Amino acid sequence: MTHKPSSLAELQQLLSAASSRKEKVGRIDLGAFNGVLAHTPEDMTATVEAGITLAELQKELGKHRQWLPVDPPDPEQLTLGEIIDTHASGPRRFGYGTVRDYLIGITVALADGNVIKSGGKVVKNVAGYDLAKVFIGGQGTLGVVLEANFKLRPLPESENFVQTRFDSIDDAEKLIGAVLDSELTPVILDLYRLGPSNGSFTVVVGFAGTSEEMEWQLARAGEMGLAEASSLDYEDNFRATCPAPRKRSFLPSRLGAAIREIDGAPFVARAGNGIVYHAGADSAVNDPVTAALASRLKDAFDPARIFPDME
């Protein structure tokens, strides 16, 4: 069942009633909570409601040549609350990080209906415990994110993407290692293969900055064999054919081994971060330590178990 509260009071009543009955609350649609509450361009900070989509937020920030540097798939559909709940990210994660790096404050409705705040609206804020990190990637299992405060970045003057292809994962891995060891400062460092297991491996490197920076970076990348113009179309193409990919993490130094372990399945890897999204079988392994920690957090924040359990 999906609930669509139109006000904070309605949401609090819903949560309080579910908690008292110890009943699952179901999905909560925060479509009514979709505003930019504050944007201070001179401080490069913004406060938003969790129901606003990433695309709409970027549109508003773009009026001042600023943006929130996260780029997960489907920004027109994905809300900021969902991005926080799932810790979603995209190709630019290598250069810019994730939502965790930009979240400076958060407001959350807990299972009993009470509302808590952590952090603040300015970048230099050290008061209290950093509870925001508890809710990032929490999958909505501990509370309902209502508002978030972010630090922002200026939009880059330009972006450029280049690529090269290899028949061997070993050769692709060598180039990626060379890029990491060079003076280049890419914002994207991806490896993908969209075709069958005998298809080629494509390394994509993206740069962002001023025209002068682009000129130097592209010249240096060209000397390393990255001379073919590219784009981020591979990301959309992969998601179109595999809308619910499996995800696994690995040490960046084990890139080649991780790709071999997915047994020829199409994939897109954040080669510099150690993450691969693939169309193969699920390889998740339950970690008893992580499961125990999740259970303790659940006991503390949602003892009535009205929110979903961590998947």
N, C-alpha and C positions, 0 to 999 in steps of 0.2 A: 504494500500500500504506500502511496506517495502522499505526503502532506505538503501543503503550500501555505505556510503561515504568512499573513499579510503585515504582521507587526511583531515586535520583540515580545510584547506581553502575550500574544497568542502562542508564540513559540515556547515561551517559558511555561505557560499553562500546559501545553502538550507534553513537554518533557517531564514536568513535575507529576502529572497524572500517570504517565507511563512508568515512571520510577516507583511511584507508590504501589502500583499494581504489579511491578516487576514484569512488564510486558515489552516485547520488542517494539520500538517506535516506528520502524519502517524507514523508507527513504524520505529525506527532507529536501524539498525544492526551495532554494533561497532566491528564486527569480524576482521576488519583491524587494530584495536587498541588493540593489544593483547600481549604487551611486558612487561617484568620486566625491568623498566627503571633504577632502582638502588636497590641494596641490600647491606647494611652495617652490616655484621654479628656482629661485635664488639659493635655496637650501638643497635643491634636488631631492625632495621627499614628497611622498603622497600617502594619503590615507584613503582606503577604498573599502566598500562593502564586499563581502565574499561572493555575492551572486553576480557581480559584473564579469563579463567575459574578458579574456585577455586581449582580444582584438579591439574591443571597445575601449579598454583602458589605454592601449597603445595609441589609438586614434586620438584620445584626449591629450596624452602626454606629448604626442608628436607635434601638436600645435606650438609647443615650446622647444622643439628639437630635442626632446628627451624621451627615454624609454625605460621600461623594466627589462633588463637583459636576460629574459628566459624565452625559449622558443619551442615549446612542446607541440606535437601535432594537434590539428583542429583548434586553432586559437579562436575561431568564430564560435565554437561550441563550448570550449573548456572555460570554466569559471576560475577565478582566483582561489576560491575555497577548494575546488577540486585539485588545482595545482598544488596547493599546500598539503591536502590530504594524501595525494599520491606521490608527491615530490617529483612531479613530471618535469622533463627537460627535453632538449633537442640537440641538433648538431652543434650549436654554438656553446654548448656546455664546456668544451675544452678551454675556450678563451675567457668566458665570462662567469663560469660557475653555475650554480643552481639557485632556486628561490631561497634556499637556506642562507645564501650569502647576502641577500638583500632585505630579508625580513628583519625589521628592527622593533616591531611591536605587534601584538595580536590581542584580539578580544574574542572570547570563547564562551558559549553557553554550555554549562555542564549538565550531567544527567539529571540532577535534581532541580534544574531550572535556574540556578544561580549563574551569574555572569562574572567572569574573571578577566583581568587584563594583565598582560606581561609586556615589559619593555616600554617604549615610548614613541614619540613622534619625531625625535631628533636622532642623528647618528650617534652622537656621544652620549649614551645613556647606559649607566652601569648599576642602576638601582634595582635591588631585588634579584630573585632567581630568574634565570632565562628559561621560563616555561615554554616559550614559543617553540623551542627545538623539540619538545616532547610531542607536539602536535604535527610537526612536519613529517609526512610519510605515515601518519597514524591511521590512514584509510577511514577516517570518521569513526574510529572505535572508541575514542575517549571523550569526544565533545563535538559541538557544532561551531566551526569557525564563523564568526560574524563579521569581523573587520580585521584589516591588516594594514600595518604601516610599513612602507618600503623606502629604502634609499634608491635613487635612480642614477642613470648615467646619460651623458649626452649621446645623441645619435651620431654614429660615425659619418664622416663626410662621404665615404664610399666603401663598397665591399667588392671583392673580386674572388673568384673561385677557379682553381686549376686542378687538373687531374692527370693521371697516367695509369696505364693498365699493365698487368702482369699475368702470365700464365701460371706462375708459381707463388704460393703463399710465402715461401722463404724470401723471394725477391721483393715482394711487397713489404714484408716485415723489415728488410734491410733499409729500404727507402724511408719507412716511418721512423726507424731508429736514427737515420741520418738527419731527418727533419728535427727530431727532438734534440739532437746534439748540436744543431746549427744555431746561428744567431737569429733565425727566423722566429717571429712571434705570431703564429697562426691563431685564429679564433676557432677554426674547425680543423680537425684531423680525423677523418673517417676512412674506413675501409668497407667496401661492400661487394656483394655478388648477388645479382638478382636472378640469374639464370640457373640452369642445371649444374650439377656438381662438377662438370668439366668446363664450366664457363670461366671467364677471366675474372681476376680480382682487380678492382679499381680503387686507387688511393685518391681521395679528394682532400685538398688543403684550401682553406679559406682565410682571407686576410681582411682586416677592416682598419680604417684610419684616414689620414689625409692623402691627398694626391701624391705628395712627395714620398710618403711612406709606402704607398701602393707601388710606385715605380721601383723603389729599391727591392721590396719584398718579391715582387713578380720577377724581376731580373734574376735575383738569387735563386728563386724556386725554379726558373727556367734552366739555370745551370745544373740543377739537380735532376732534370728530366721532367719537371712538372710544367709543361708548356701548353697543354691543351686546355682551352677554356671549358669551364664546367658550370654547374648550377646545383641547386638542391632538389632537382626533380627526382633524383633517385630515392629520396626520403618519401615523397608522395607516392611514387610508384610502388615502393615496398609496402607501404601501409595500405595501398589499394588492393594488393593481392594477399596481404597478410594483416588484416585489421586488428587482430589480437595476438601479436607475436609473443613468443617466450622471451624472457630476459634472464641473463646470467652475468655475473661479475667475475673478473679474473684480474690477476696482476698484469699491468701493461706489458711487462717483460715476457709474459706467457701468451701473447697474442696468437702466434702461430698454433700453439698447442690447443688453445681454446677453440679456434676455428676448425681444427681437425676433429675435435670432439663433437661438433654438431653434425658431423657425418654428411657433408655435402648439401645441407639445407640452405636455401637463400637466406641472406643475412645483411644487416647493417651494423657495423661495429664502431663505437666511439673509441678508436684505437688509442688515443692518448689518455682516456679515462679508465679503460678496462671494463667496458660494458658492451655486450653484444645482444642485439635483438634478432631473433631467428625464427624460422618457420618449422623447426624440428620438434622433436619430442621434448616434453618437460623434463628438465634435469635438476629441479629444485631438490635440495636436501634439507630436512628439518634440523635446525640447530637447537639443541635442548637449552642452551644458555639464553639464546634470544627468546625462545618460547617462555622460559621462566621469567625473564624480565618483562615481557609483554603481559604476562598474567599478573604480575605485581602492579603494573601500571593500571591494568583493568580493575583490580581490586580497589585501587586508590581513587580512580576517577569515575568509574562506572560499576559500583558494587551490585547494582540491581540488574546489570547486564541488559540494558535497553538498547544499546548500540550494537552494531554487528561485531563479530569477532574478527581478529586479524587473520587475513588469508595467508 
